Amino acid sequence: MTKTTRQLPLAIALLFAATACNPTVVVTRLKLSPPRHDACSLWWSDASTLALTQTHTQVGSVAFGGPGADELSEFLRETLRERACAMGGEVISLGIMRSGPVTGDGSLFWVWKRK
């Protein structure tokens, strides 16, 4: 079991907990890395997690919960960029995006840095 796989249940639990109230942002760091400037550019990857692990290291995740957290709104994109840059991230990939009356809206993004 990889470190990413072990961290997934914790990230999902935090995401579910975050959807119980107003929109919330939950940041999880997996590695300490120097931050990049606030306006850094990020690459959005459609590659699988396995493909990314060949060339990148996961440095953390950013989860959103609450109404509208399953949409790529301007608030979500800007907050994701700021938090990923603060972690030293260079690449973002979608972990989970969900919407439903029972669990609420939520999304989880993985943050990566080149090895």
RANOR-V818163 format. One record per backbone hydrogen bond with DSSP energy under -1.0 kcal/mol. NH is the residue of the N-H (numbers start at 0). CO is the residue of the C=O. If there is no record, write none. Layout:
nh=NH co=CO
nh=NH co=CO
//
This chain:
nh=5 co=1
nh=6 co=2
nh=7 co=3
nh=10 co=6
nh=11 co=7
nh=12 co=8
nh=13 co=9
nh=14 co=10
nh=15 co=11
nh=16 co=12
nh=17 co=13
nh=19 co=16
nh=23 co=64
nh=25 co=62
nh=27 co=60
nh=29 co=58
nh=30 co=58
nh=35 co=84
nh=39 co=36
nh=42 co=89
nh=44 co=91
nh=51 co=47
nh=52 co=48
nh=53 co=50
nh=54 co=51
nh=55 co=51
nh=56 co=112
nh=58 co=110
nh=59 co=110
nh=60 co=27
nh=61 co=108
nh=62 co=25
nh=63 co=106
nh=64 co=23
nh=65 co=104
nh=68 co=65
nh=70 co=67
nh=72 co=70
nh=76 co=72
nh=77 co=73
nh=78 co=74
nh=79 co=75
nh=80 co=76
nh=81 co=77
nh=82 co=78
nh=83 co=79
nh=84 co=80
nh=85 co=81
nh=86 co=82
nh=87 co=84
nh=88 co=83
nh=89 co=111
nh=90 co=111
nh=91 co=42
nh=92 co=109
nh=94 co=107
nh=95 co=107
nh=97 co=105
nh=103 co=99
nh=105 co=97
nh=106 co=63
nh=107 co=95
nh=108 co=61
nh=109 co=92
nh=110 co=59
nh=111 co=90
nh=112 co=56
nh=114 co=54
//
